[in-house]
Amino acid sequence: MNDPTPTVSSSAEAADSSRSTADSDARSTPGAIGSSSSAASPTRSLWVILESPFSAGLMLTIGGLAAYALGAAVSQLATILIYISFAMFAGLGLDPLVRFLEKRNVKRGWGIVIVYASFAIVFVGAALLLLPAIVKQVVQFVHDIPGIVSDFRASDTYSWLIANFGDQVSTAVKDVEAFLTDPTHIAAIGGGIVQVGTSIATTLSGLIIVLVLSLYFLASLPSIKLSFNRLLPARNRAKAAEMTETIADSIGGYLIGMVILAFANSVVALALHLALGLPFPALMAALAFGITLIPLVGSVVYWVVATALALFTGWLPALIFAAVYLVYMQLEAYVLTPRVMRRAISVPGALVVIGALIGGTLLGLLGALVAIPLTASLLLIVKQVFVPRQDAKL
């Protein structure tokens, strides 16, 4: 007698197979209930746009107008944004000095007063000492232009240039002399002086604004850091607080270091001009301080400019100045900079050049100054956030 169990099992398997085939056919049917909604969503959205072109065009126009209005608002507020950025960086630059005083049991408020009072005394003293000499030397330079050109023509340097480059040098000197002695150009310079006066007034008002804002930023910097960290999830606050302190210390150390190095450059320039008898020592020292604030390339630019101006005095003083200042540049690069910038985040040289070029193109001298600490901050974020996440992926 045959066992009926295999027959029942075969029937059940056949029924299950039929149900699986039916379910598969139902899923493969375009109008089936189980079809994926994600595949139909883009098609439906496209049909909505094609069926309502007026609404779609209106929304695109409103979005474009909103973007244009935002760009116009940012453009109008560019000066204010620059003031705010400069004040923030000034506050970060002075914060290490305030914290240094705090470690000596000085309250933060009194530390801020001491730091600002010290900088005010130094600034006023330097202005009273250097500004009259600089103004006098600028006036003297304008008055002595014809004599400077005549002395240059009588110098050995001019003879050497004529012997090696021909009449092109003589033509260039004549063009420069004609330009500087033309009355129409003098009138243009007079109009430029009025413009310079307006620019000086604007600059002074901007400095006052930056000074007040930096005072507020410096006083409330700890609360700003705390508020920023509280915007992040609780699990990331400890890491964010550590990175914020590192970035703040790096920016502060960098800005203080740049001022120290620029001051050292100006002292060396003043000493060389006085020792070699080069004209306008105070003016060239002030120029050295301003140019060498530009990272990486400032010293080179000043070296070229100052050497070219020293040629009007003679080839020997110019050669001595170029050689001695070049030696100082090497000393600064390998001795002073590592010591002064020990608290700043190290940035590869290529990124320094790229950051300075981009910052200088966008915001001028201010952009060149803040580009390096911003680049260092982005590099730190990449190293401590992005790279560990990539390393964790297998």
Disulfide bonds with the S-S distance in Angstrom:
none
